[in-house]
Amino acid sequence: MTYQSASPPRGDLAAPRSGLDANDVRVAYRRWAGIYDTAFGGVSAWGRRAAVDAVNALPGRRVLEAGVGTGLALPRYAASKRVVGIDLSAEMLKRARARVAEQRIATVETLREMDAEATDFADGEFDIAVAMFVASVVPHPRRLMEEMRRVVRPGGHILFVNHFAAERGLRWWAERTLAPASRALGWHPDFKFEALFAPGELAGAQLRPMPPFGLFTLVHLAR
Ligand SMILES: C[S@@+](CC[C@H](N)C(=O)[O-])C[C@H]1O[C@@H](n2cnc3c(N)ncnc32)[C@H](O)[C@@H]1O
């Protein structure tokens, strides 16, 4: 499915914010790090697998994984990729590093504590950037998008898998049901596409609903 906005927003909207700041994120994920895989690994597995499969199918070697967390995706990258993972949370990264060491994951170039909204990477340093279940957690989602666009070379690819709010139907019901867990994770059940993408930015993007209930969407943009 290709994204087509029925009525494209006009003018510059004030960029929406998550309501969290970087310290809130660190505090939340310090608490979540120990149980993150058990609490959230299952429900997010389809979307994560689809995102990494999509990355693996793309040309280009260097991949930035923004908000790498405990590194649940790391074992799935193709041997041809070289992955740089960044995250704000030292505790989440510690688990990602342990995973890389235990499973001897050779595709991981480095894991660094860094803000995905303001990295120290050069322009166009990556072929692909991917952020899984991160966009609705970062303090300023549009800054994340801008930074991913900056560090990916022209002709490269940007992927997100995230929850985006539904307005009605079964998914609306499922979101309401899962909302308490989402809030505890620092998510926003009402997170909208407009919070991440500037007007017109999604034109031509590929959108794929992900299980369960199409609760998550895989978004693929060509840079
Ligand atoms: C819901 S977890 C997702 C982790 C992983 N991507 C996954 O698929 O399981 C969100 C992660 O984003 C990280 N995060 C939030 N804001 C960030 C930012 N501005 N820069 C880097 N990482 C950030 C959090 O620390 C947390 O590890």
Ligand as a Chemical Component Dictionary entry (heavy atoms), coordinates in Angstrom:
data_LIG
# 
_chem_comp.id                   LIG 
_chem_comp.type                 NON-POLYMER 
_chem_comp.pdbx_formal_charge   0 
_chem_comp.three_letter_code    LIG 
# 
loop_
_chem_comp_atom.comp_id 
_chem_comp_atom.atom_id 
_chem_comp_atom.alt_atom_id 
_chem_comp_atom.type_symbol 
_chem_comp_atom.charge 
_chem_comp_atom.model_Cartn_x 
_chem_comp_atom.model_Cartn_y 
_chem_comp_atom.model_Cartn_z 
_chem_comp_atom.pdbx_ordinal 
LIG C1  C1  C 0  10.242 0.388  22.807 1  
LIG S1  S1  S 1  12.011 0.366  22.858 2  
LIG C2  C2  C 0  12.398 -0.402 21.284 3  
LIG C3  C3  C 0  13.718 -1.128 21.310 4  
LIG C4  C4  C 0  14.063 -1.910 20.051 5  
LIG N1  N1  N 0  14.088 -1.055 18.881 6  
LIG C5  C5  C 0  13.113 -3.049 19.823 7  
LIG O1  O1  O 0  12.677 -3.260 18.694 8  
LIG O2  O2  O -1 12.833 -3.784 20.785 9  
LIG C6  C6  C 0  12.438 2.051  22.575 10 
LIG C7  C7  C 0  13.920 2.315  22.680 11 
LIG O3  O3  O 0  14.173 3.609  22.148 12 
LIG C8  C8  C 0  15.176 4.210  22.952 13 
LIG N2  N2  N 0  15.126 5.668  22.741 14 
LIG C9  C9  C 0  14.127 6.525  23.036 15 
LIG N3  N3  N 0  14.443 7.779  22.679 16 
LIG C10 C10 C 0  15.674 7.708  22.101 17 
LIG C11 C11 C 0  16.540 8.673  21.512 18 
LIG N4  N4  N 0  16.210 9.977  21.424 19 
LIG N5  N5  N 0  17.731 8.250  21.041 20 
LIG C12 C12 C 0  18.086 6.951  21.114 21 
LIG N6  N6  N 0  17.304 5.986  21.653 22 
LIG C13 C13 C 0  16.119 6.363  22.139 23 
LIG C14 C14 C 0  14.824 3.764  24.359 24 
LIG O4  O4  O 0  15.900 3.924  25.252 25 
LIG C15 C15 C 0  14.446 2.302  24.110 26 
LIG O5  O5  O 0  15.562 1.449  24.196 27 
# 
loop_
_chem_comp_bond.comp_id 
_chem_comp_bond.atom_id_1 
_chem_comp_bond.atom_id_2 
_chem_comp_bond.value_order 
_chem_comp_bond.pdbx_ordinal 
LIG C1  S1  SING 1  
LIG S1  C2  SING 2  
LIG S1  C6  SING 3  
LIG C2  C3  SING 4  
LIG C3  C4  SING 5  
LIG C4  N1  SING 6  
LIG C4  C5  SING 7  
LIG C5  O1  DOUB 8  
LIG C5  O2  SING 9  
LIG C6  C7  SING 10 
LIG C7  O3  SING 11 
LIG C7  C15 SING 12 
LIG O3  C8  SING 13 
LIG C8  N2  SING 14 
LIG C8  C14 SING 15 
LIG N2  C9  SING 16 
LIG N2  C13 SING 17 
LIG C9  N3  DOUB 18 
LIG N3  C10 SING 19 
LIG C10 C11 SING 20 
LIG C10 C13 DOUB 21 
LIG C11 N4  SING 22 
LIG C11 N5  DOUB 23 
LIG N5  C12 SING 24 
LIG C12 N6  DOUB 25 
LIG N6  C13 SING 26 
LIG C14 O4  SING 27 
LIG C14 C15 SING 28 
LIG C15 O5  SING 29 
# 
